[in-house]
C-alpha cells in the first residue's frame, strides 16, 4: 500500500512539473508565432516590441532591423515554419525557453533558434539565430 502512495505522489509531482514546463513552452511558442507573423509581413517595428531589454542591449534597434532585413534579402519571403524542438533552463534565476524551427523561405529552407526569457508573466525574445546548418545553431546555444 505504501508503494501505491509513493507512486501516486510521484505521478502527481510529475504532472505539476510537466504542466509548468509545457506552459512555458506553449507561451513562448505563442510569442514565436507572433514573431513569424511579423516577419512574414515585414513588420519589423512590432518584432522590436517582442525583444527583451537584454536583447536590445546586445544589439540596438537599428542592428536588429538590419539583421531582419538581411534575413529577408538573403532568404526571401517567409513561406512556412515549424517548431522542431525545445528545452528550458534556469540561468541566474531567470527562466529561459529555447525553441528551434525549420523555416521555409522563397529562396530555400533554413534553421532558426529563438531564446525566450520570462519577465513576470510575459516571455520576451532574448536571442535569435538563423543559418543553413542546424548543428551550428544548436552548438552556439
KOLBA-440096 format. One record per atom (N, C-alpha, C): residue number from 1; residue in three letters; atom name; x, y, z. Coordinates in nm, 4 decimals, decimal comma, always signed. Layout:
BEGIN
     k     r    a         c1         c2         c3
   NUM   ALA   CA          X          Y          Z
...
***
This chain:
BEGIN
     k     r    a         c1         c2         c3
     1   UNK    N    +0,0813    -0,1184    +0,0000
     1   UNK   CA    +0,0000    +0,0000    +0,0000
     1   UNK    C    +0,0870    +0,1268    +0,0000
     2   UNK    N    +0,1970    +0,1203    +0,0721
     2   UNK   CA    +0,2868    +0,2354    +0,0789
     2   UNK    C    +0,3448    +0,2657    -0,0590
     3   UNK    N    +0,3751    +0,1620    -0,1356
     3   UNK   CA    +0,4281    +0,1811    -0,2713
     3   UNK    C    +0,3261    +0,2511    -0,3599
     4   UNK    N    +0,2012    +0,2193    -0,3420
     4   UNK   CA    +0,0954    +0,2831    -0,4217
     4   UNK    C    +0,0918    +0,4328    -0,3908
     5   UNK    N    +0,1015    +0,4701    -0,2606
     5   UNK   CA    +0,1027    +0,6116    -0,2236
     5   UNK    C    +0,2224    +0,6837    -0,2848
     6   UNK    N    +0,3381    +0,6220    -0,2775
     6   UNK   CA    +0,4578    +0,6826    -0,3354
     6   UNK    C    +0,4430    +0,6991    -0,4867
     7   UNK    N    +0,3855    +0,5993    -0,5513
     7   UNK   CA    +0,3638    +0,6068    -0,6953
     7   UNK    C    +0,2675    +0,7199    -0,7291
     8   UNK    N    +0,1591    +0,7322    -0,6540
     8   UNK   CA    +0,0611    +0,8391    -0,6773
     8   UNK    C    +0,1257    +0,9760    -0,6555
     9   UNK    N    +0,2042    +0,9907    -0,5504
     9   UNK   CA    +0,2727    +1,1172    -0,5229
     9   UNK    C    +0,3707    +1,1495    -0,6359
    10   UNK    N    +0,4436    +1,0518    -0,6833
    10   UNK   CA    +0,5377    +1,0731    -0,7936
    10   UNK    C    +0,4654    +1,1136    -0,9208
    11   UNK    N    +0,3526    +1,0512    -0,9493
    11   UNK   CA    +0,2749    +1,0852    -1,0692
    11   UNK    C    +0,2216    +1,2278    -1,0593
    12   UNK    N    +0,1668    +1,2633    -0,9444
    12   UNK   CA    +0,1135    +1,3991    -0,9255
    12   UNK    C    +0,2256    +1,5023    -0,9360
    13   UNK    N    +0,3391    +1,4736    -0,8746
    13   UNK   CA    +0,4542    +1,5641    -0,8831
    13   UNK    C    +0,5007    +1,5814    -1,0267
    14   UNK    N    +0,5061    +1,4722    -1,1003
    14   UNK   CA    +0,5450    +1,4790    -1,2413
    14   UNK    C    +0,4476    +1,5607    -1,3230
    15   UNK    N    +0,3190    +1,5477    -1,2934
    15   UNK   CA    +0,2177    +1,6241    -1,3677
    15   UNK    C    +0,2311    +1,7744    -1,3394
    16   UNK    N    +0,2586    +1,8100    -1,2141
    16   UNK   CA    +0,2750    +1,9506    -1,1787
    16   UNK    C    +0,3975    +2,0083    -1,2496
    17   UNK    N    +0,5078    +1,9371    -1,2456
    17   UNK   CA    +0,6303    +1,9835    -1,3100
    17   UNK    C    +0,6113    +1,9926    -1,4607
    18   UNK    N    +0,5523    +1,8915    -1,5223
    18   UNK   CA    +0,5340    +1,8941    -1,6675
    18   UNK    C    +0,4343    +2,0019    -1,7080
    19   UNK    N    +0,3351    +2,0297    -1,6253
    19   UNK   CA    +0,2406    +2,1377    -1,6543
    19   UNK    C    +0,3114    +2,2713    -1,6595
    20   UNK    N    +0,4020    +2,2969    -1,5657
    20   UNK   CA    +0,4801    +2,4207    -1,5667
    20   UNK    C    +0,5698    +2,4249    -1,6896
    21   UNK    N    +0,6350    +2,3140    -1,7196
    21   UNK   CA    +0,7277    +2,3055    -1,8312
    21   UNK    C    +0,6557    +2,3316    -1,9625
    22   UNK    N    +0,5455    +2,2621    -1,9873
    22   UNK   CA    +0,4740    +2,2781    -2,1136
    22   UNK    C    +0,4042    +2,4134    -2,1227
    23   UNK    N    +0,3680    +2,4712    -2,0102
    23   UNK   CA    +0,3096    +2,6051    -2,0120
    23   UNK    C    +0,4112    +2,7061    -2,0622
    24   UNK    N    +0,5361    +2,6972    -2,0161
    24   UNK   CA    +0,6386    +2,7919    -2,0601
    24   UNK    C    +0,6688    +2,7737    -2,2081
    25   UNK    N    +0,6696    +2,6504    -2,2554
    25   UNK   CA    +0,6941    +2,6241    -2,3975
    25   UNK    C    +0,5774    +2,6767    -2,4801
    26   UNK    N    +0,4564    +2,6537    -2,4342
    26   UNK   CA    +0,3377    +2,6991    -2,5064
    26   UNK    C    +0,3335    +2,8515    -2,5152
    27   UNK    N    +0,3581    +2,9182    -2,4042
    27   UNK   CA    +0,3500    +3,0647    -2,4026
    27   UNK    C    +0,4622    +3,1262    -2,4832
    28   UNK    N    +0,5823    +3,0707    -2,4790
    28   UNK   CA    +0,6896    +3,1244    -2,5624
    28   UNK    C    +0,6635    +3,0882    -2,7089
    29   UNK    N    +0,6013    +2,9740    -2,7336
    29   UNK   CA    +0,5641    +2,9366    -2,8700
    29   UNK    C    +0,4657    +3,0346    -2,9306
    30   UNK    N    +0,3751    +3,0873    -2,8486
    30   UNK   CA    +0,2826    +3,1907    -2,8961
    30   UNK    C    +0,3593    +3,3156    -2,9373
    31   UNK    N    +0,4621    +3,3498    -2,8608
    31   UNK   CA    +0,5466    +3,4643    -2,8970
    31   UNK    C    +0,6219    +3,4348    -3,0268
    32   UNK    N    +0,6648    +3,3097    -3,0435
    32   UNK   CA    +0,7303    +3,2699    -3,1677
    32   UNK    C    +0,6361    +3,2859    -3,2863
    33   UNK    N    +0,5098    +3,2487    -3,2674
    33   UNK   CA    +0,4105    +3,2661    -3,3743
    33   UNK    C    +0,3942    +3,4143    -3,4086
    34   UNK    N    +0,3918    +3,4982    -3,3062
    34   UNK   CA    +0,3818    +3,6428    -3,3297
    34   UNK    C    +0,5030    +3,6923    -3,4072
    35   UNK    N    +0,6211    +3,6461    -3,3674
    35   UNK   CA    +0,7454    +3,6851    -3,4344
    35   UNK    C    +0,7377    +3,6513    -3,5832
    36   UNK    N    +0,6977    +3,5273    -3,6147
    36   UNK   CA    +0,6937    +3,4855    -3,7548
    36   UNK    C    +0,5830    +3,5555    -3,8331
    37   UNK    N    +0,4725    +3,5894    -3,7685
    37   UNK   CA    +0,3675    +3,6665    -3,8370
    37   UNK    C    +0,4213    +3,8047    -3,8743
    38   UNK    N    +0,4931    +3,8671    -3,7833
    38   UNK   CA    +0,5530    +3,9982    -3,8109
    38   UNK    C    +0,6612    +3,9864    -3,9188
    39   UNK    N    +0,7437    +3,8818    -3,9104
    39   UNK   CA    +0,8494    +3,8626    -4,0091
    39   UNK    C    +0,7896    +3,8443    -4,1485
    40   UNK    N    +0,6845    +3,7654    -4,1569
    40   UNK   CA    +0,6187    +3,7397    -4,2858
    40   UNK    C    +0,5638    +3,8683    -4,3468
    41   UNK    N    +0,5122    +3,9573    -4,2619
    41   UNK   CA    +0,4542    +4,0829    -4,3087
    41   UNK    C    +0,5565    +4,1958    -4,3206
    42   UNK    N    +0,6820    +4,1674    -4,2876
    42   UNK   CA    +0,7843    +4,2714    -4,2913
    42   UNK    C    +0,7634    +4,3776    -4,1843
    43   UNK    N    +0,6949    +4,3411    -4,0768
    43   UNK   CA    +0,6607    +4,4334    -3,9684
    43   UNK    C    +0,7681    +4,4282    -3,8599
    44   UNK    N    +0,8843    +4,4830    -3,8919
    44   UNK   CA    +0,9986    +4,4753    -3,8014
    44   UNK    C    +0,9783    +4,5601    -3,6755
    45   UNK    N    +0,9022    +4,6668    -3,6851
    45   UNK   CA    +0,8770    +4,7512    -3,5676
    45   UNK    C    +0,8062    +4,6720    -3,4573
    46   UNK    N    +0,7114    +4,5870    -3,4953
    46   UNK   CA    +0,6437    +4,5059    -3,3939
    46   UNK    C    +0,7320    +4,3929    -3,3435
    47   UNK    N    +0,8267    +4,3477    -3,4239
    47   UNK   CA    +0,9242    +4,2493    -3,3740
    47   UNK    C    +1,0068    +4,3134    -3,2632
    48   UNK    N    +1,0433    +4,4395    -3,2815
    48   UNK   CA    +1,1215    +4,5087    -3,1783
    48   UNK    C    +1,0483    +4,5108    -3,0445
    49   UNK    N    +0,9162    +4,5157    -3,0473
    49   UNK   CA    +0,8369    +4,5160    -2,9242
    49   UNK    C    +0,8402    +4,3806    -2,8541
    50   UNK    N    +0,8752    +4,2748    -2,9279
    50   UNK   CA    +0,8833    +4,1406    -2,8700
    50   UNK    C    +1,0187    +4,1140    -2,8041
    51   UNK    N    +1,1154    +4,2045    -2,8271
    51   UNK   CA    +1,2514    +4,1836    -2,7774
    51   UNK    C    +1,2650    +4,2226    -2,6305
    52   UNK    N    +1,3461    +4,1468    -2,5594
    52   UNK   CA    +1,3784    +4,1761    -2,4208
    52   UNK    C    +1,4799    +4,2901    -2,4147
    53   UNK    N    +1,4857    +4,3585    -2,3020
    53   UNK   CA    +1,5819    +4,4681    -2,2862
    53   UNK    C    +1,7262    +4,4186    -2,3016
    54   UNK    N    +1,7539    +4,2956    -2,2585
    54   UNK   CA    +1,8894    +4,2405    -2,2741
    54   UNK    C    +1,9242    +4,2205    -2,4221
    55   UNK    N    +1,8255    +4,1826    -2,5029
    55   UNK   CA    +1,8478    +4,1675    -2,6471
    55   UNK    C    +1,8795    +4,3024    -2,7102
    56   UNK    N    +1,8112    +4,4064    -2,6626
    56   UNK   CA    +1,8348    +4,5409    -2,7157
    56   UNK    C    +1,9662    +4,6004    -2,6662
    57   UNK    N    +2,0150    +4,5542    -2,5512
    57   UNK   CA    +2,1474    +4,5966    -2,5045
    57   UNK    C    +2,2556    +4,5320    -2,5901
    58   UNK    N    +2,2345    +4,4059    -2,6266
    58   UNK   CA    +2,3331    +4,3340    -2,7081
    58   UNK    C    +2,3389    +4,3903    -2,8502
    59   UNK    N    +2,2221    +4,4271    -2,9035
    59   UNK   CA    +2,2130    +4,4834    -3,0392
    59   UNK    C    +2,1081    +4,5941    -3,0360
    60   UNK    N    +2,1464    +4,7180    -3,0678
    60   UNK   CA    +2,0471    +4,8252    -3,0695
    60   UNK    C    +1,9404    +4,8018    -3,1766
    61   UNK    N    +1,8323    +4,8787    -3,1693
    61   UNK   CA    +1,7201    +4,8612    -3,2616
    61   UNK    C    +1,7634    +4,8626    -3,4075
    62   UNK    N    +1,8512    +4,9555    -3,4438
    62   UNK   CA    +1,8978    +4,9644    -3,5831
    62   UNK    C    +1,9664    +4,8353    -3,6270
    63   UNK    N    +2,0428    +4,7751    -3,5372
    63   UNK   CA    +2,1113    +4,6499    -3,5699
    63   UNK    C    +2,0103    +4,5367    -3,5898
    64   UNK    N    +1,9056    +4,5326    -3,5069
    64   UNK   CA    +1,8014    +4,4307    -3,5217
    64   UNK    C    +1,7301    +4,4459    -3,6560
    65   UNK    N    +1,6982    +4,5709    -3,6926
    65   UNK   CA    +1,6323    +4,5953    -3,8206
    65   UNK    C    +1,7233    +4,5488    -3,9346
    66   UNK    N    +1,8519    +4,5761    -3,9229
    66   UNK   CA    +1,9480    +4,5332    -4,0252
    66   UNK    C    +1,9543    +4,3802    -4,0339
    67   UNK    N    +1,9530    +4,3126    -3,9204
    67   UNK   CA    +1,9543    +4,1652    -3,9171
    67   UNK    C    +1,8289    +4,1114    -3,9859
    68   UNK    N    +1,7147    +4,1670    -3,9534
    68   UNK   CA    +1,5888    +4,1194    -4,0113
    68   UNK    C    +1,5815    +4,1494    -4,1611
    69   UNK    N    +1,6294    +4,2669    -4,2023
    69   UNK   CA    +1,6346    +4,2989    -4,3455
    69   UNK    C    +1,7269    +4,2034    -4,4203
    70   UNK    N    +1,8435    +4,1744    -4,3628
    70   UNK   CA    +1,9382    +4,0844    -4,4296
    70   UNK    C    +1,8801    +3,9436    -4,4397
    71   UNK    N    +1,8039    +3,9029    -4,3389
    71   UNK   CA    +1,7375    +3,7722    -4,3419
    71   UNK    C    +1,6464    +3,7638    -4,4640
    72   UNK    N    +1,5632    +3,8651    -4,4819
    72   UNK   CA    +1,4680    +3,8653    -4,5936
    72   UNK    C    +1,5395    +3,8790    -4,7279
    73   UNK    N    +1,6425    +3,9633    -4,7341
    73   UNK   CA    +1,7175    +3,9795    -4,8592
    73   UNK    C    +1,7869    +3,8503    -4,8992
    74   UNK    N    +1,8463    +3,7821    -4,8021
    74   UNK   CA    +1,9223    +3,6606    -4,8312
    74   UNK    C    +1,8331    +3,5402    -4,8576
    75   UNK    N    +1,7247    +3,5243    -4,7808
    75   UNK   CA    +1,6446    +3,4021    -4,7874
    75   UNK    C    +1,5081    +3,4204    -4,8529
    76   UNK    N    +1,4696    +3,5443    -4,8795
    76   UNK   CA    +1,3402    +3,5685    -4,9419
    76   UNK    C    +1,2300    +3,5729    -4,8384
    77   UNK    N    +1,1082    +3,5759    -4,8876
    77   UNK   CA    +0,9914    +3,5870    -4,8002
    77   UNK    C    +0,9615    +3,4558    -4,7281
    78   UNK    N    +0,9117    +3,4688    -4,6076
    78   UNK   CA    +0,8726    +3,3535    -4,5268
    78   UNK    C    +0,7547    +3,2823    -4,5925
    79   UNK    N    +0,7685    +3,1525    -4,6095
    79   UNK   CA    +0,6603    +3,0706    -4,6654
    79   UNK    C    +0,5914    +2,9935    -4,5530
    80   UNK    N    +0,6704    +2,9235    -4,4702
    80   UNK   CA    +0,6150    +2,8468    -4,3582
    80   UNK    C    +0,7252    +2,8204    -4,2558
    81   UNK    N    +0,6834    +2,7809    -4,1371
    81   UNK   CA    +0,7789    +2,7460    -4,0316
    81   UNK    C    +0,7183    +2,6366    -3,9447
    82   UNK    N    +0,8058    +2,5598    -3,8817
    82   UNK   CA    +0,7605    +2,4540    -3,7911
    82   UNK    C    +0,8557    +2,4466    -3,6726
    83   UNK    N    +0,7979    +2,4391    -3,5538
    83   UNK   CA    +0,8782    +2,4200    -3,4337
    83   UNK    C    +0,9270    +2,2762    -3,4333
    84   UNK    N    +1,0579    +2,2583    -3,4204
    84   UNK   CA    +1,1155    +2,1241    -3,4283
    84   UNK    C    +1,1797    +2,0773    -3,2985
    85   UNK    N    +1,1829    +2,1632    -3,1982
    85   UNK   CA    +1,2430    +2,1210    -3,0726
    85   UNK    C    +1,2416    +2,2338    -2,9708
    86   UNK    N    +1,2603    +2,1966    -2,8444
    86   UNK   CA    +1,2596    +2,2960    -2,7380
    86   UNK    C    +1,3277    +2,2393    -2,6153
    87   UNK    N    +1,3730    +2,3287    -2,5311
    87   UNK   CA    +1,4108    +2,2924    -2,3954
    87   UNK    C    +1,4114    +2,4181    -2,3095
    88   UNK    N    +1,4027    +2,3979    -2,1811
    88   UNK   CA    +1,4007    +2,5094    -2,0871
    88   UNK    C    +1,5158    +2,4927    -1,9892
    89   UNK    N    +1,5583    +2,6042    -1,9359
    89   UNK   CA    +1,6617    +2,6012    -1,8330
    89   UNK    C    +1,6501    +2,7276    -1,7499
    90   UNK    N    +1,7145    +2,7258    -1,6352
    90   UNK   CA    +1,7185    +2,8426    -1,5491
    90   UNK    C    +1,8633    +2,8887    -1,5410
    91   UNK    N    +1,8856    +3,0158    -1,5759
    91   UNK   CA    +2,0195    +3,0740    -1,5721
    91   UNK    C    +2,0132    +3,1969    -1,4820
    92   UNK    N    +2,0930    +3,1966    -1,3766
    92   UNK   CA    +2,0936    +3,3077    -1,2810
    92   UNK    C    +1,9532    +3,3419    -1,2325
    93   UNK    N    +1,8719    +3,2388    -1,2081
    93   UNK   CA    +1,7367    +3,2577    -1,1577
    93   UNK    C    +1,6358    +3,3013    -1,2626
    94   UNK    N    +1,6778    +3,3081    -1,3894
    94   UNK   CA    +1,5882    +3,3501    -1,4978
    94   UNK    C    +1,5468    +3,2288    -1,5792
    95   UNK    N    +1,4174    +3,2179    -1,6057
    95   UNK   CA    +1,3626    +3,1065    -1,6827
    95   UNK    C    +1,3791    +3,1350    -1,8322
    96   UNK    N    +1,4517    +3,0460    -1,9008
    96   UNK   CA    +1,4794    +3,0602    -2,0440
    96   UNK    C    +1,4169    +2,9410    -2,1167
    97   UNK    N    +1,3406    +2,9694    -2,2220
    97   UNK   CA    +1,2858    +2,8653    -2,3083
    97   UNK    C    +1,3494    +2,8819    -2,4449
    98   UNK    N    +1,4038    +2,7728    -2,4978
    98   UNK   CA    +1,4749    +2,7755    -2,6261
    98   UNK    C    +1,3956    +2,6932    -2,7267
    99   UNK    N    +1,3581    +2,7578    -2,8380
    99   UNK   CA    +1,2790    +2,6915    -2,9413
    99   UNK    C    +1,3576    +2,6857    -3,0719
   100   UNK    N    +1,3509    +2,5703    -3,1374
   100   UNK   CA    +1,4150    +2,5501    -3,2677
   100   UNK    C    +1,3078    +2,5410    -3,3752
   101   UNK    N    +1,3381    +2,5970    -3,4921
   101   UNK   CA    +1,2430    +2,5991    -3,6026
   101   UNK    C    +1,3110    +2,5579    -3,7328
   102   UNK    N    +1,2355    +2,4929    -3,8199
   102   UNK   CA    +1,2722    +2,4756    -3,9597
   102   UNK    C    +1,1852    +2,5744    -4,0357
   103   UNK    N    +1,2499    +2,6602    -4,1149
   103   UNK   CA    +1,1788    +2,7703    -4,1795
   103   UNK    C    +1,1969    +2,7612    -4,3308
   104   UNK    N    +1,0851    +2,7554    -4,4007
   104   UNK   CA    +1,0864    +2,7544    -4,5469
   104   UNK    C    +1,0639    +2,8964    -4,5962
   105   UNK    N    +1,1576    +2,9440    -4,6764
   105   UNK   CA    +1,1502    +3,0773    -4,7357
   105   UNK    C    +1,1453    +3,0625    -4,8867
   106   UNK    N    +1,1156    +3,1707    -4,9559
   106   UNK   CA    +1,1050    +3,1637    -5,1023
   106   UNK    C    +1,2378    +3,1281    -5,1693
   107   UNK    N    +1,3501    +3,1472    -5,0999
   107   UNK   CA    +1,4808    +3,1133    -5,1563
   107   UNK    C    +1,5434    +2,9901    -5,0914
   108   UNK    N    +1,4692    +2,9175    -5,0095
   108   UNK   CA    +1,5231    +2,7958    -4,9507
   108   UNK    C    +1,4862    +2,7766    -4,8044
   109   UNK    N    +1,5276    +2,6627    -4,7517
   109   UNK   CA    +1,4991    +2,6252    -4,6131
   109   UNK    C    +1,6200    +2,6562    -4,5258
   110   UNK    N    +1,5931    +2,7150    -4,4102
   110   UNK   CA    +1,6977    +2,7408    -4,3116
   110   UNK    C    +1,6483    +2,6958    -4,1742
   111   UNK    N    +1,7403    +2,6994    -4,0795
   111   UNK   CA    +1,7095    +2,6606    -3,9423
   111   UNK    C    +1,7240    +2,7830    -3,8537
   112   UNK    N    +1,6319    +2,7959    -3,7598
   112   UNK   CA    +1,6327    +2,9122    -3,6726
   112   UNK    C    +1,6153    +2,8692    -3,5274
   113   UNK    N    +1,6674    +2,9523    -3,4407
   113   UNK   CA    +1,6654    +2,9250    -3,2969
   113   UNK    C    +1,6305    +3,0557    -3,2256
   114   UNK    N    +1,5298    +3,0510    -3,1393
   114   UNK   CA    +1,4902    +3,1696    -3,0628
   114   UNK    C    +1,4915    +3,1350    -2,9145
   115   UNK    N    +1,5607    +3,2183    -2,8361
   115   UNK   CA    +1,5592    +3,2066    -2,6903
   115   UNK    C    +1,4599    +3,3081    -2,6352
   116   UNK    N    +1,3755    +3,2628    -2,5427
   116   UNK   CA    +1,2786    +3,3499    -2,4773
   116   UNK    C    +1,3112    +3,3540    -2,3286
   117   UNK    N    +1,2953    +3,4702    -2,2690
   117   UNK   CA    +1,3157    +3,4861    -2,1252
   117   UNK    C    +1,1835    +3,5279    -2,0622
   118   UNK    N    +1,1549    +3,4708    -1,9476
   118   UNK   CA    +1,0313    +3,5036    -1,8773
   118   UNK    C    +1,0528    +3,6291    -1,7945
   119   UNK    N    +0,9675    +3,7282    -1,8196
   119   UNK   CA    +0,9691    +3,8545    -1,7437
   119   UNK    C    +0,8304    +3,8727    -1,6838
   120   UNK    N    +0,8170    +3,8427    -1,5567
   120   UNK   CA    +0,6848    +3,8447    -1,4938
   120   UNK    C    +0,6018    +3,7338    -1,5545
   121   UNK    N    +0,4892    +3,7693    -1,6150
   121   UNK   CA    +0,4058    +3,6674    -1,6792
   121   UNK    C    +0,4259    +3,6660    -1,8312
   122   UNK    N    +0,5189    +3,7476    -1,8808
   122   UNK   CA    +0,5425    +3,7573    -2,0250
   122   UNK    C    +0,6718    +3,6882    -2,0655
   123   UNK    N    +0,6779    +3,6493    -2,1910
   123   UNK   CA    +0,8005    +3,5953    -2,2495
   123   UNK    C    +0,8477    +3,6916    -2,3568
   124   UNK    N    +0,9768    +3,7245    -2,3535
   124   UNK   CA    +1,0357    +3,8181    -2,4486
   124   UNK    C    +1,1512    +3,7478    -2,5195
   125   UNK    N    +1,1791    +3,7917    -2,6416
   125   UNK   CA    +1,2885    +3,7331    -2,7185
   125   UNK    C    +1,4208    +3,7831    -2,6623
   126   UNK    N    +1,5063    +3,6886    -2,6293
   126   UNK   CA    +1,6383    +3,7188    -2,5750
   126   UNK    C    +1,7453    +3,7077    -2,6830
   127   UNK    N    +1,7291    +3,6088    -2,7732
   127   UNK   CA    +1,8292    +3,5863    -2,8775
   127   UNK    C    +1,7625    +3,5208    -2,9974
   128   UNK    N    +1,8203    +3,5423    -3,1149
   128   UNK   CA    +1,7658    +3,4894    -3,2401
   128   UNK    C    +1,8822    +3,4570    -3,3324
   129   UNK    N    +1,8831    +3,3347    -3,3842
   129   UNK   CA    +1,9872    +3,2909    -3,4766
   129   UNK    C    +1,9238    +3,2187    -3,5942
   130   UNK    N    +1,9886    +3,2262    -3,7101
   130   UNK   CA    +1,9420    +3,1516    -3,8260
   130   UNK    C    +2,0612    +3,1140    -3,9132
   131   UNK    N    +2,0452    +3,0042    -3,9884
   131   UNK   CA    +2,1514    +2,9605    -4,0782
   131   UNK    C    +2,1157    +2,8307    -4,1484
   132   UNK    N    +2,2053    +2,7899    -4,2360
   132   UNK   CA    +2,1840    +2,6680    -4,3143
   132   UNK    C    +2,2124    +2,5417    -4,2359
   133   UNK    N    +2,3033    +2,5493    -4,1410
   133   UNK   CA    +2,3469    +2,4312    -4,0672
   133   UNK    C    +2,2803    +2,4256    -3,9297
   134   UNK    N    +2,1848    +2,3367    -3,9164
   134   UNK   CA    +2,1114    +2,3224    -3,7894
   134   UNK    C    +2,2055    +2,2928    -3,6736
   135   UNK    N    +2,3070    +2,2117    -3,6976
   135   UNK   CA    +2,4001    +2,1747    -3,5909
   135   UNK    C    +2,4824    +2,2936    -3,5417
   136   UNK    N    +2,5166    +2,3868    -3,6309
   136   UNK   CA    +2,5909    +2,5053    -3,5886
   136   UNK    C    +2,5083    +2,5941    -3,4971
   137   UNK    N    +2,3805    +2,6072    -3,5292
   137   UNK   CA    +2,2928    +2,6908    -3,4461
   137   UNK    C    +2,2752    +2,6286    -3,3104
   138   UNK    N    +2,2507    +2,4987    -3,3047
   138   UNK   CA    +2,2331    +2,4287    -3,1774
   138   UNK    C    +2,3624    +2,4341    -3,0965
   139   UNK    N    +2,4779    +2,4223    -3,1633
   139   UNK   CA    +2,6064    +2,4244    -3,0955
   139   UNK    C    +2,6345    +2,5592    -3,0298
   140   UNK    N    +2,5823    +2,6681    -3,0878
   140   UNK   CA    +2,6077    +2,8013    -3,0367
   140   UNK    C    +2,5221    +2,8378    -2,9162
   141   UNK    N    +2,4368    +2,7499    -2,8711
   141   UNK   CA    +2,3487    +2,7821    -2,7571
   141   UNK    C    +2,4285    +2,8099    -2,6333
***
